[in-house]
Every structure is written in structure tokens, then in C-alpha cells.
Amino acid sequence: MLQCTQVASGATVCRRVTTPLLCVSFLGRLYQSLQDNNVKFTSTDIEKALVETCKDAKGKENRFCYYIGGTNDAATKILNEISKPLSYHSPVDKICEKLKKKDSQICELKYDKQLDLSTVDLKKLKVKDLKKILEEWGESCKGCAEKSDFIRKINELMPKYAPNAAKARREL
């Protein structure tokens, strides 16, 4: 999308404006789940569904929920900036553009790059990335001190959380 403004000299300057993908993706899934569950599109029902969705959010999506006020520990509440436009079936990308004006931190949220566990060399990853894999699976590695401990735990849990990747790794 292009956003154009007129500068003092009278010339028009245009720049590309991007909407935050995490915001669009998260609200798009919320909107779809509201439709699938035949929820009434009222502000109150949408807010309840949004708070409920935020309870299960992890990682960057949880941070997004914090910024909009969907978590218990959030400092601000701008849920109505989402629920009211959604009740009118406004497009989620337009809602995200308006949210960007309210809180610029929302724009900075992006999904982390997804790793292909079937081909990635775990030994070349940082411990931080190994911990993130376990966190995404809802697991932790108690007593892990070395990088090799984290790798062993991931390999142990891979058949449960990423069976296709585990199968591909065995075939290599």
C-alpha cells in the first residue's frame, strides 16, 4: 500500500507502508474462528473471544496480545480498537494499520524464521535457538548445561512434536 503526503514545496511524496504480518495473521485466524464457531459479531463477544485466544498465545503472539491488552498483565487496553471494527467485518489489514497508529511496537512484531528440522544441523544452531525449539513445543530441558544436552533432548522429543522431520532425519 502506498501512503502519499504533500510536503511544504507542494510536491507529493509517496512511500510504501506495510502492515505487520503477525497482526494480520493473528487477527485473520481470530476472525475465521469467530465465523467457524458462529459467534455473534458484537464487540463484547469479539473481545471475549480475543481474550480467550490470547490465553493460548505463545511467543510473539503473546507479546502482541500484551500490546493490545489481551493478557492479564497488560498495561493498556485497546481491545475495542479491534473488536469494534471486526464487528463491522472490517478487513484485518485495515484494523492493523489503525493499531499501528495507536502503538508502533505492534509493527515491530514479526514471526521468527521457521527452521526446517528435517535438514537443519542442530550442532550449528545457538543454544538460544535450541531453547526456542523446545519452548515452541511447550517443553523445557531441566538440568541441561551443555549444548549437546539440548540437542539430545530435541532429538528425543522430535518424533512426538515433528514426526515428519524425525523420519526424514533417520533416512539421511
N, C-alpha and C positions, 0 to 999 in steps of 0.2 A: 504494500500500500504506500502511496506517496502522500506526503504531507507538504503542502505549499504555504509559504508565508511571504508577505510583501515586506521588503526591507525599506529603510529610510530613503534610499535613492530611487525608489519606485519600481525596482526590479523584483521579479518574483523568484524566490529560491525554493527549490523542492528537494526533499530528502526522503530516502526510503525509511519507513517506520515498520519495525517488525513487532509482532505481538509475541509475548513469551509463550513458547511451546508447551511448557509444563502447565501453565494456566489453562490454555486451550484444551489440552489433552485431559486434564483432571476434570474441568467443568463439562467437557463433552461427554465423558463417561458418566458423570453425575446426571446430566440431562437425559442420557439414554436409559439409565437405571430408573429414573423417575417415570419415563414413558413405559418401560417394560413392566414396572410394578403398579401401573395405573394410579399413581399418586396424583392427587388434585394439585393443579398448578397455582397454589396460593402461596404468598410469601411465607406464611407460618409453616406450612408443610414442607416447603423447599428448605427453609432454614433448619428444620428438624432433621431432614434427610442429609443435609450438608454436614451438620454436626456429627451425625451418626457415621457418615462416610469418613470424616476426619478422625474418628476414634481408631479406625483401622489403618490409617495412613502411616507410612514409614518413610524415612529418609527425607528427600527433598519435598515430597508431597506433604509430609508432616510440617515442614518448615513453611510451606505455602499456607497450610491451614492455620498455623500460628499467626502469620501476617494478616490473614483475613478475619481472625477472631474465632476460628472453628475449634480451637483447643481450650482446655480449662485454664491454662497458664497464659493465655494471650493477653497482651496489654491493651489492645484496641479491638473494637468490634465493627467491622464493615460488612457483615454478612448481608445486610439489607441492600448493599450495592450489588450483590449477586442475586439474591432471592427475588427482588422486585423485577429486574429486567428478565430473569428466567421465567417468572410468572406470565410475562407477556410474550414468551417464546423468542426473545431477542437472541441473535446469533452469539455463541460463546466468544468468538474472537472480538466482537464489539464490546462485550462485557469486560474482557481482559484489557482492552485498550483503555476503558474508563478506569479500571482498577490501577492501571499503570500511572494514571494521573494522581490517584489518591496515595499510592505508596510505590515508589520507584524500585524498592527492593524486590517486589514481585517480578519485575522484568529480569532481574539478575538470576533468577532461578531457572536452571536448565537440568534436564536429566543427565546423569552421568553416562559416559560412554559404556555401552554394554560389552562385556567380554564374551568371546566365543570359547566356552570352557572345553570344547572338544579339540581345539587346536592350540590354545594358549599354553606357553611354557610357564607353569606356576613358579618355577625357580627364578624366573626373571622378573616376577612381579614384586612390588614393595610389600612389606608387611601390612601397611595401611590398606592396600588393595585386597590382600588376602582376608583381612578382618572385615572389609566391606562385603565380600562374598558371603562370609558366614553370617553377617548381620542381615543381609537380604534374605537369607534362608531362615532367619529367626533363631539362629544358633550362636553359641559362643564357644570359646576354647579356653576353658578354665585350666590353669596350670601350664599353658603354652608360653614358653620363654623364648624359643628359637624359631626362626623362620620355618625350619623343617617340621616343627610341631604343627604349625598352621597348615602346611601343605599336607601332612599326614591326615589331619582332621578333615580337610576339604575332600581329599581322595576317599576317605572313609564314608563321608556323607553324600558324595556325588551321586551314587546310584539312587538315593532317596529323593533328592531335590532336582537333579539334572540327569535323568536316566539315559537320555539320548547321547549326551556328552560323555557319560561314563562308558557307554557301549562303544562309541567312536574312539575313545582313548585306549580301550582294550584291544581294538582292532589294529591300532597303529604299530 
